[in-house]
């Protein structure tokens, strides 16, 4: 009806179906899940670098999860968590403390996945991945990505900070190692 005031000024949730009880012996047809109108999106940070180093040598360093400070100039200390080498405690050069947990390692594909356990950043569901790929016998490429849910906004500024301040800096340092 064109002059129906409810149609001209809809109210959120007013037209949603009410759940009906299912009696014994009855079947309820499955329905598509109802999602909020504006689901929170994931943001992504990404950096990629081709290195003049053999993939196996780079992978050995990346794979040594507790030893990030050995090659990343932004990490002042990196130690295995007491009692669990799959968890590392980090302190950045500007004093930020983080704890990260290793979720998966694949030596054949040369991939490593980890996430934040404790951190000061305005985000949730942080998951990062490092991937090393051979580019011949003496070169490789490394891709470092992370996805996360920003606490507010689209996360573009935070993703840019991870890319420039963590990933790019780390990959540049990793690529420079072994050259001398």
N, C-alpha and C positions, 0 to 999 in steps of 0.2 A: 504494500500500500504506500503510495507516494507521500501521503500526509501523516503517516504513522510516526509520532514523536520518538518512539523507541528506535526506529530505523534511522532517524536523522541524527540522533545523539547516542550511539551505542555505548554501553558501559562494559569495561573489561570483565571478562568472565561470565557475563550475563547469559550468553548463548551456549555455554558449555553444557554438555549432557551430564545429568546427574547419574552416578553409578547406581545400577539396579542390582539388588541381591540376586544371587544365583541359588535356586533351590536344588536340593538333591535330585539327581536324575536329569537336570537341565544342562545344556551346553551354552557357553557364552562364546560368541565369535571373537577371535582376537582383533584388537583395534590397534591402529598405529599409535605410538606413544605421543603424548602431548609435550611439546617443548616450549620454553618461554619464547616470547616474540623476538627477543634480542639475545640469543645465546652468547655466552662469553667465548670469544675466539682466542685461538692460540696465536702467539707471535713467534717469529722465527729469526734466529741470528745465524749467519753463514759466512764462512771464509774458506778460500781454496788457494793452494799454492803448489806450484811445481818446483821441485827441489833437485839440485845436482848431487843427490845422495842415493845410494841403493835403498830400495824399499825395505829390505830385511834389517838394515842398520837403523833406519828411522822407526820401524815397527818395534824393535827391541826397546827403544827409549819410550815410545808412546805406551807400550804395553806394561811397562814398569809403573803401575798406577800410583803407588805411594811416592814415587821419585819425581813428581812434576817440577819441583823447585830446581832440579838438576839442569833443566833446559829452558824453563819459562822465566824470563827476567822480571815478570810482575809478581812472582811468588817468592816470598822471603823464606818460608819454610813449608815443607810438605812431609808429613810423617804418617805411617800406618797407625790406625787407631789401635790402642792396646787390645789385644785379643782377637782382632779381626783385620787381616791384611786387605780385605775388600772394601774397607772404609778408610778414607784419608782425611786428616785434619790439615787445613791450609791456613796460612797467614799471608796476606798479600803485603807487598812492599809499603802500602799505605795503611797497614794495620787492621784490615778487615779479616775477620775469622770466619771460616767456612768449614763445613763437614760434607764430604761427598761420598756416595756409595757406588761401587762398581756393580752394574746390573748384568753385563754380558761381555764376554771376550771371545772372539773367533780368530784363532791363529791362522787358519787357512784363508779366510777372507780379509784378514788384517783389519778387523773392526773392534771397537771398544765402545760400550755405552755405559753412561753413569748418570746420576742425578743428585740434586741437593738433598741433604738430610737436615742441615741447619745453615741458615744464611740470613743476612739482613735486608735482602732485596724485596721490593713490593711485587711479589709474584708467587704463583703456586705451580705445581706440576712441571718443574724444570727437568728436562731430559736432554742430555747431550750425547753426541756420537762423533767419534773420530774414525776416519777411514783412510788407510794408506793403500795406494795402488801403484804397482810397478809401471814405469814408463821406459822400458828397456832395462839393461843391466845396471846402469849407473845413475838413473834418474827415477823419481817417483812423484806422485801427486798426493797431497793430503787435503782432505776436506773435513772441516770441523763445523758441526751444526748443533743447534739447540732449539728446542721448542719449549714454550712456557705460556702460562696464562697470566697476563698482567693484572695487578690488583685493580687498576683503573685505566681507561683509555685503550688504545690499540697496541700498546707496547713497543711502538716503533722507536722511540727514543732509547728505551732500555735495550732493545735489540741492537741498536747502533752502538751503544756503549760496550756490549759484549763483543760485537764484531771488531771494533777498532781497538778497544782497550785490553781485550783478552785474546781473542782468536788470532787476529792479524799479527799482533806483537809476538805471540807464542809461536806461530808458524814461521815467521821471519827468523826468530832465534833458532828454532829447530832446523831450518834449512841451512843456517850458517854454521852449525856444528859440524865438526869433522873436516872443515876446510881450514887450511892454515898455511 
